[in-house]
Amino acid sequence: MKRFFTGIVTCILLLTLTQISSILAQGDDEVLAKVGKEVITRLDFETRLKSIPPGRRQEFEAFEKRKELLDKMIKARLVVVEGMNKGMMENPDLQAKLRAIRDDLITQEYVRAYIEKKAEVTEEETKAYYESSPEFRERDLVKMSQIVVEKEEEAKEILKSLKQGENFKKIAREKSLDPVSKFQGGEVEWFEKGQGEKEIEEALSKLEKGGISEIVKAKGNYYILKLDDRKNVPKPPYLKVKDEILKKLKHKKLVELVETEIEGLKKKVTIETFYDKLNTEK
């Protein structure tokens, strides 16, 4: 039942927008249904169909599903017509909502029709970005575990216990101050070399895999570190990230082109602003 009403409300919204644009509609658009003096055209139907998620759209190749959709649109149109008859289109709140939807839709379509095609990105630009961006680089990653305590004496006792064979994870769970890693037996997520605390990285650089550090003072506490692993992540191949770069550069160009277009449009009209009316402080 809830899905049914959700679908009806969606149809009402779309059909109300259709009412707004009906003045611009072509007279030769094929009529699929008449609701009083109102008509639902093939364009209305196909527009509604496109709003359905792509994964479900294939269902509507079947006649029964298409008929079901048209019936739902008819029900929605009945509500729209009755609402208009009751003067709902004169409601200022509704008018403001419809203007907001109109503005969004026309802006998106304007950008698609007149600006998007200008946002072209060349192969040279994508390759240059790939070569220069730190986003795509070789990375040396480090995996470590830690025991963090407040006092040096306690750190010394813990280090002595570890050298005598005590379990690192067990002590970390029992005594470490770090609220995240202690529950993982002191384990810390992989991090990139050069991104950690200087004192900690220096201590780790002296260790072999599985080795335990001496006491390290950092960030006001005392650390005992264990090097769990190191690995090198090579720079990703260009072809693997090409589409990602292309999408990113195209979006950047599109934003710049839209801003340029808006600056040009500003010169065509007079704009008055009343920013003081936005002030909520009395």
N, C-alpha and C positions, 0 to 999 in steps of 0.2 A: 504493500500500500504506500509506504514511504517513497519507494522508487518511482511509483506511478505519479505521485504529486510532484516529486522533484522534476520528472520529465515534463509534466504539464507546465510548471513554472518556467522551465528553460524555454519551452516552446512559446509561452506568452511573451517572454523577453524578446526573443528573436522576431516574433510576429509583430510586436509593437514597433520594433525598429523598421520592420517592413512597411508599417503604416507611414512612418516618417518619410521613407524613400519612395512611396508609391507614386508621388507626383512625377518622379523621374522615370518611372517604369515605362517600358515600351508596350504599346497597345497590342503588338502581335505575339507577346509571350504566351505560350500554350497554357490554357487554364485547366487545372486538375480538379478543382472543387470550387463551388460557390457557397458562401455562407451569408445569406441575405444579399445585400448589395456588395459584399466583400468577395474577393476572389483569392484563391491560392494558386499561384502559377508554378510552372515547372522550375523556374529560377528560384522561387521560394523553397521548393522541395529540395532542390540540389544544394542550396545554401545550408539548409538544415542538415542534410545528409553529411556535408563536409564538416559539420561541427561534432560529429560522432567520432570517437577515437579510432584511428586507423585499424587497430586490431579487431574492432567489432564491425567495421564497415562492410566487410565481405558478406556478413549475414544478410545485408539488405539487397543482395543480388536476387534473393528469392522474392517472388511476388507477394506472398503473405506478409513478409516483414516490411515491404515497401507500403503495402496497404495499411498495415498497423501504424506505420509512421505517419502516413497521411491522415489517418483517423485521429491520431494524437494532435496533429496540427489543426484539424478542424475543431476539436474540443477546445484547444487553446484559443483559436480565433473567436469562438463563441464567447469566451470569457473576456477577450480583448474588446470585442464589439460592445458587449454589455457594459464594460467598464467605461468605454468612451461615451456611451449613451448616458451614463450616470455622471458625466463631466469629469472623469478622473484625469483627462489630459490637461485640465485647467489647474490641477494640483501643482503648486510651485515646487514641492519636494520631488515629485515625479518628473517634472520638467527638467530640474537640475540633474537628476540621475541620468535621464535620457541624453541630455547635452554632454555629460561626461562620457557616456558610452559612445555617442556620436563622434566626439573629439578624438577618442582613442582609436576608433575604427578608421576614421578618415585619415588621421595622421599615419597609421600603419600602412594604409593603402597608398597614400601619397609617397611615402618613403619607398615602398616597393616599386611603384610605377615610374617615379621620376628620379630617384636618387640611387637606389641600390645597384643598378646596372653600371653606375660610374665607379663603384668601389671595387675596381679590379686590382688584383695583386699578381705581380709577375713572378716567374720562377727565380729570377735573380734576387728579388726582395725576400722570398722565403728562405733561400739559401743563405743570404747575408744575415738574416735574423738567426738562423740555425747556428751559424759560425760565431756570432758575436754575443748571443744571449747567454748569461750565466745559468739560465734555466735549463739549458741542455749542455751538461758538462759531465766529465768523469768525476765520480765521487768516491771517497774513501770513508767507509762507515765503521763505526765502533759499537760493540755491544758489551756492556759491563754490568756488574752488580756492585752494590754499595752498602756499607753500614755507616750510619751517621749518628754521632753522639755529640753531646754538648761539652763534655769535659775531657781533657787530654788524658787524665789518669784512667778513666774508663776505657778510652780508646787503646791505651797501652795494655790493659788487662785483656781486652778482646783480641788484640793482635797476638798476644802470648798464647791464648787459648787456640787460636787458629793455627799457629805454628806447631801446636801440640796435637793437631788433628781434629779439632772441633769442626762441626759442620757449619759452613758459611751461611747457608740459607736459614738454618735453625736460629743462629744468633741474630741474623738480620730481622727475622720475624719477631723475636723476643725483645730486642734492644734498640733497633734502629729508630731514629726520630722521623725519618721521611715517611709521610702519611700514605704515599702511593706505593713506593717500591717495597716497603717492609712486608706487605701482604703477598708480594710475589717472591719472597725470599731474597729481597734486595735487588732483583732484576730491574734494569732500566731499559726503556725502548732504544732501538738503534738510533744513533745520532751521527751526523756528519762531522768528520775531523775538521777542527777549526771553529766549530759552533759551540763547543762546551767551555767550561771554566778553564782558564789557563793552567792553574795549579793541578787540576784533575787530569787534563790532557797530557801534561808533562809527566805525571806519575804513570799514566797508562802507556805512554810511549816507551817506557823502560821495561815493560812486562811482556812475557811470552803468553800465549794462550793458556788460560787456567791459572796464571800467576796472581799472587796477592801482593798488593803494594805495602809500603810502610805507611805510617800515619801522615795524612795530608790535611793541612789546615786550609779551609776555603769557606767563604760566605759565613764566617763567624762560628763554624762548627768543625768537628774533626771527622775525617773520612778514612775508611779503609776500603780499598777498591779491589775488585777482582776482574781481570780481563776475560770476558766470556768468548769473544770472537772478534775478528776483523774481516772485512770483505771489501773488494773493489767493485764498484758498479760502473761499467764503461759508459761512455757517452752514447746515447741511443742513436741507432742508424737514422740517417736523414729521411729515408722513405717511410719509416715507422711513425715519425712525428710530423711529416709534411702537412697532412690534412689539418692537424691541430694548429700548426703555425699559420696555415692559410686562413683558417677560420678566425684566429685571433687578429691577424693583420687586416683582414677584411672588415671585421667589426670596428677596429680602430679607425680605419679610413671612413667607414660609414658614419661614425659618430662625428668625425671632423667635417665631412660633407654636409651632414644635417645642420651642424652649427653654422657653417658658411651659408647654407640656404636660408636659415632663419635670419641671419644678419642682413641678407639681401631683402628678405620679406619685410623686415622692420622699416626699410627705407621707403616702402610702398604705401604704408599706412601711418596714421597718427595714433600713437599709443599714449594713453593717460593712465597713470597709476596712482593709487591712494593707499600707499603702504601703511600710513598711520592708522588706518582702520583695522589693520591686522593685529595691532598691539592689544593684548589681552589685559595688560596692566592698567588699572584705573588710577 
